[in-house]
């Protein structure tokens, strides 16, 4: 027990939280963009899985980690847009289409993995590349900050930048304004000439781009290979984080980090004899409580106004 | 031609076209990935029919999906997007196990107790998201997804600390008492009396939905919530009851699955039946009988893929390609859309 506590109250542990929060942050930010446009990207889990796989496969074939990452993000964007096409143009229910696409991504990556390597568990047999680790010049010299801030995978920093990028996109750009307008009231938006379907597609594409980075991080940063089921619900957590943060950038970021903290703590707990299964349910309880409190408040307010 | 008949004719034609497209797509996939595409394709199509055992496999695989499908279709029919069957399947399985491993010596009553306990646990779990939806309009999709992981966490914890077989290497439960197991009804297969439970349940749900005023209230609520509320239907009661009923069915399905074909509880992860249930509910147009047939179809496809994978060079994951084509085509508007529009236009002109 003391061992675990000393593990947790340790500067290195902040680094662990940062590393485990990265994919959740990407997923959450991706969802903020699409949620704001009024479409929940249910296919997030699938786009992250496909991106994680494509990154590994493409980098192994081209020999370049950056080409791998770019290809993976492209696949993820296409995947999210396909979901949008099914929902917006073919009128498929988005939850159904999303679940079907997630199931598809989960098995299809295993299928391709088997075709490429003859193995179904992981891609250890192919020599894929990893994205570089960044050492920040000045901070590298400062003892405590060094361990927290420096020496992470490049995508860890990109995920932090993505918070600002999404904030900027939504609040300072024309597309962002359109996204918010469509999400808040589609009829009103279309009445002033905004092409709502196009805006929703663009929001889903951006959502795919950001979440794709999360997938790439898992297989080319956090680990150096693709393994079956490695996304492990992180896409869903992104959806939950965005729901809990009501698709606002700052609250969603806080929720995503909250999940990251619980994830890291339960990782450490597995070393001790406290049941990791129970600890792992805590963030989900937190989301549920958040959703319920929000809904209760809203209902009370509506009743008062009525 | 009346609206209903046109709709039915259209649905049947659409299904036929979809199946045809799916077959063509899967054959193309086999051409690319297999050295013996024709043989593989034959096995995929006819494999499940080759022996009683294979046919049995189809029905065994369809049972839990059908329960999950009926459970989910009730929710969808009432306009509720709840995917909680997944977690309920796990948790109710644990509850059924807790009853089934006790040395009670009360004969087959133990089986009844296990089924009942699993159903009640499922209903209780579903009532949580049901209550918050009904009272505060909390997003049932997010809450049910959260509940899935929470139920799994608790279930696995109970399995590990209270039910684990200490003589076994993996995390599996102690073996079930003989009296707690469902009996096999068709020799040469593992089809259990759960099949009878499923048939009775399907009939009951059909009567409930289409022959009683409660079912009418559920369908109207799903069709147009505002209309239902203005007509004096109680949204709170309907929503809560549908959730509880759906949870009970999922819980019962879970108990039927584990007490029907296994000797002990072995799931170390969520089993996936909840999502399968949502798919078959959707394919079966949220109709209980439709869901059962969709479950049979899905199980046939998966068994065919498994047999193909066992005997050829095609991996079983190919099933996913066939599945996705089928599901997306059926749930989308793409096939025969022009044809349908044309027919409706023609009829419109005829009426003038």
Interface residues (C-beta under 8 A of the other chain):
Chain A: X86 X90 X91 X92 X93 X95 X96 X97 X99 X100 X101 X103 X104 X106 X107 X108 X110 X111 X114 X115 X120 X233 X236 X239 X240 X243 X275 X277 X278 X280 X281 X284 X285 X287 X288 X291 X292 X294 X295 X296 X298 X299
Chain B: X33 X81 X83 X132 X135 X136 X137 X138 X139 X141 X142 X143 X145 X146 X147 X149 X150 X152 X153 X154 X156 X157 X160 X161 X275 X278 X279 X282 X315 X317 X318 X319 X320 X321 X323 X324 X327 X328 X331 X332 X333 X334
